[in-house]
Amino acid sequence: MSLTAESLFSSHIRYVRITWVDFLNWTRCRIVPRSAFLNLLTSSRPGVRLTEAALGLVFISLAEGFGASGEWLYVLDLSTLRTCGAYAPGHASVLGYFQRAIPVSFLIAAYWM
C-alpha cells in the first residue's frame, strides 16, 4: 500500500525501514521510529549518512577499493514509501539513492581557494 509522510499516523505505522542495496549487492536497512523519520524529512537534504566503509564491508574486512574514510548520503525517495504488509505490521519501508555527503562541486571549490 502506497503512503505519504502525513498518512503514517492514520496507518498506525510505528517504524520506518530505510532500505538500500549496498555496493556489494547486499540488502541492508536502518529501522527508525516514526518520529525520527518525520524529523529527518525536515532537513535540507533528507536522508541518512553512511560511511564509505559500511558500503564495502564483507563480513569483517573491506572490499578492495573501499577506504575507512569518506561518507555517502542515502537520500530518501518518498514515492517509494510503502507499508510492509502482514509480514511486519506497524512498519513501512522506503528506498532512496546515494549521493556524496559533501557535493563534489563544493570539494572542487574548496580545493582551489
Residue pairs with C-beta under 8 A, 6 or more apart in sequence:
1 11
1 82
1 83
1 85
2 81
2 82
3 11
3 13
3 81
3 82
3 83
3 92
4 78
4 81
5 37
5 38
5 41
5 78
5 81
8 16
8 34
8 37
8 38
8 92
9 34
11 83
11 92
12 90
13 34
13 83
13 90
13 91
13 92
14 33
14 34
14 90
14 91
15 31
15 32
15 33
15 34
15 90
15 91
15 92
16 31
16 32
16 33
16 34
16 37
16 81
16 91
16 92
16 93
16 94
17 29
17 30
17 31
17 84
17 88
17 91
17 92
17 93
17 94
18 29
18 30
18 31
18 32
18 37
18 48
18 74
18 76
18 94
18 96
19 27
19 28
19 29
19 93
19 94
19 95
20 27
20 28
20 29
20 74
20 95
20 96
20 98
21 27
21 28
22 28
22 54
22 55
22 56
22 57
23 55
23 56
23 63
23 66
24 55
24 56
24 57
24 58
24 63
29 93
30 48
31 91
32 40
40 46
40 47
40 48
40 76
41 76
41 78
45 73
45 75
45 99
46 75
46 76
47 73
47 74
47 75
47 76
47 96
47 99
48 73
48 74
49 71
49 72
49 73
49 74
49 101
50 71
50 72
50 73
50 74
51 68
51 69
51 70
51 71
51 72
52 66
52 67
52 68
52 69
52 70
52 71
52 72
53 62
53 66
53 67
53 68
53 70
55 66
55 72
56 62
56 63
56 65
56 66
57 63
57 66
62 68
71 100
71 101
71 102
72 98
72 99
72 100
72 101
73 98
73 99
73 100
73 101
74 96
74 97
74 98
75 96
75 97
75 98
75 99
76 94
76 95
76 96
77 94
77 95
77 96
77 97
78 94
80 93
80 94
80 95
80 96
81 92
81 93
81 94
82 92
82 93
82 94
83 91
83 92
83 93
84 91
84 92
84 93
